[in-house]
Amino acid sequence: MPTHSQLSGRRVLIIEDEALVMMLLEDTLTDAGCEIAGAASRIEEALEKARSLAFDVAVLDVNLNGRQTFDVARCIAQRGIPFVFATGYGAASLLADFQGVPILQKPFQQEDLEAALCLALAGGRQAACA
């Protein structure tokens, strides 16, 4: 499967509490030419990595072990870094502050992940990866 040049070399932070989904994300992102900047499965760890790591875009599960990741999302947004919410609940589960953030609906395919990341990197504007 060809990788998209817009994603190739991008450093991605993954915030996900389900081990199998984490592995799927890592494999899918690597296949798309991305580098994994870091991964976290707990809120405290996610906040620390969101504050300290260098990354181009993030994938955030909305719910980590029963706790919402909105504080992590705010931290990433304050740094001016785009991100995607991954959720099985849809846009209704998001706060009004985050209504424009791209959503990766679980379960997802590689094309869905790539499209959501491209949308986030384009600033929420509809743009195809080149």
Steps between C-alpha positions, in 0.01 A plus 500: 500500500651836405566749778389859480783750476321734743520232771845365419745589776232657722555436871181378667408483870251221575272517805306172527417264788412186304818302428372347175381836367836652599685231304268548201560875507877455523506252211265706285690822559833334429354358176396857406859617545453665839734483798357423845611788724352338808204316641302517824215303648438697822392865544801605709744344251307653210517848653873468561569386144266763354697769685852373434530299178565638153228380259310624196156356567327287764232232513302521825255243623221709656472265798798346683395247761181694574663845499453750219810638327379858454777643724755321280330641191512853645871461575571388144282777354681763710826383343344556156526134405213340306331185625228249425254354749449123477166387638229245463241752617505759220500880511226513763754388761717811447485830684398806300865619514599207282217479249736587210759234584512212251353176633632153431200277550583162654527244356707656222693402189842632396337734248280648776803568721697656216206721398444620859870581542510685169196701604660588835828601333307716253354694791158340480453605139407228258823414322622185338844368577734549208 
